[in-house]
Amino acid sequence: MNLPPLPTDLPTITSQEASLVFPAFTSDIAFALGLLLRQNLAVFPQPAVINISLANSQQLLFHTVTHPGTTPDNDTWVQRKRNSVLRFGCSTWFLHCKFAGDEDAFAAKYALQENAKNFAIHGGGFPVKVRGVEGVVAVIVVSGLKQEQDHGIIVHTIKEYLDGMDETGAEKKKED
């Protein structure tokens, strides 16, 4: 799968994230989105972890791997990316670009000290937002590919999924 190049300027990333808002988000939508992510990731030979969880708890809505070979490190990356999305309300790709990948500058800016290990500014963590609801509702994380691919596949899949939804969140009826 050829993913389009990712924007690296903050206004474009912000605009892209603002355009990927769900009309609704339920466990059924999370499951369908997770399956679509898994299908889209299957073309990559590297194993990856997919995790979708609610923002207001650790409640897991979807978690799987794409190929054999993931390690406990992948789940550590999932948690770190999730923590970053929840604390800052934006994608980890945005944070990566904002700090040019400089984790020390990121940690210093937010006075994280020893807590810096709990956050990641590598692409692959994405906030789920719902129209009419303030804040992050859920978090989607992919871990296992290059960070650009982790982020890019999430963006691609959300766009694909949203294109198939109507304004209420129901699947669009297919015309014969």
Sequence and secondary structure as in RCSB ss.txt:
>XXXX:A:sequence
MNLPPLPTDLPTITSQEASLVFPAFTSDIAFALGLLLRQNLAVFPQPAVINISLANSQQLLFHTVTHPGTTPDND
TWVQRKRNSVLRFGCSTWFLHCKFAGDEDAFAAKYALQENAKNFAIHGGGFPVKVRGVEGVVAVIVVSGLKQEQD
HGIIVHTIKEYLDGMDETGAEKKKED
>XXXX:A:secstr
        SHHHHHHHHHH  BS   HHHHHHHHHHHHHHHTTSSS  EEEEEESSS  EEEEEESSTT  HHHH
HHHHHHHHHHHHHSS HHHHHHHTTT HHHHHHHTT GGGGGG   SS EEEE BTT  S  EEEEEESS HHHH
HHHHHHHHHHHHHTB TTSSB     
